[in-house]
Amino acid sequence: MYEKNGEKYFVVDSHMHFWNAGPDNWVPGAEQYAKGWIECFHAYQSLAPKETHWPIEKFMSYTEDDLMKDVFEDGYVDVAIFQPTYLKEWYTKGFNTTEQNADLGEKHPGMFVLNTRFDPRDGDIGLEELKANVDRYGSKGVKLYTAEWNAGSRGYKLTDPAAYRYLEKAQEYGIKNIHVHKGPTIWPLDKDAFDVSDIDHAATDFPELNFIVEHVGLPRIEDFCFMATQEPNVYAGLSVVIGGLMAARPHFFNKVMGELLFWVGEDKMTFGSDYGIWEPKWQIEGFVDWDFPDLPEFADYPRLGVEGKKKILGLNAAKLYDIKVPDELQLKAATPAAQDDAKLVTQ
């Protein structure tokens, strides 16, 4: 729990990872891709304050102790949601698998939500794996990487018939939250495979699923906002927005947050640290302290108060995942006006 100026914040880190990207996990013959991927990730860490940067050796294979300290002990997080990314074409045991996350979750009950993933190109075998993971781990969400390489394919769209088949089955299995990476690319994946246009179609056709667009489609912020404002079940995942922009590109961060607040609103935005790219501590502290500069170019954006920041930092994600929030950390219900206070307006 984070507390500032007498206000207490229930924090749900809705987008974080526990990966193994060390050379011992590189697929023979694909070393250049495994190495290039993690080095590109590491370059993104340079967008954080300098004192939080890690050497590449630690970044490739940080430990359980690192994670528990950075996220929970120092990082104020109450509940963390694992978002797996497999990349088995480059990493022998997978980059960040459901099973690896689950091992940590079982050691620390109540601290993690175990999401899983699917890839519609995996066919019937993939559906069996999805069902088994839901049954075993109680997953209510999946993380999708539409640009992931798979057996010669370099991406797919949510509008593909195979993807619709998986979405239908996922809903049948009890999945309700679809986290989709739609943002900055990582070498060697294709930038165009992260376009947000397929979200629009799928969100309309699956109104009972929630589509959390991770990284809000950056750099396609306008496309995302105009789509998300018309789709009630599309949410803005702020991983990369806060971690990648707040410290390194504050002017652009103000613009992106302004557009999101204007079009999408504080009720459909979720915090994610994207750990281990960035640690949650400085992001949470900075976001709670953040406000728009007093400049004309930001004057037409809605302001974000304490209540809105509480929603974004944890309460919105808690609602999506049915996470119990202690009574003292919930928003206070509005008190209806007393009858005696009502006054008759006369002409």
Beta strands, then each sheet from edge to edge (+ up, - down):
strand 1: 2-4
strand 2: 7-9
strand 3: 12-16
strand 4: 79-82
strand 5: 112-114
strand 6: 116-117
strand 7: 141-144
strand 8: 177-181
strand 9: 210-214
strand 10: 234-237
strand 11: 269-270
sheet 1: 1+ 2-
sheet 2: 3+ 4+ 5+
sheet 3: 6+ 7+ 8+ 9+ 10+ 11+
end
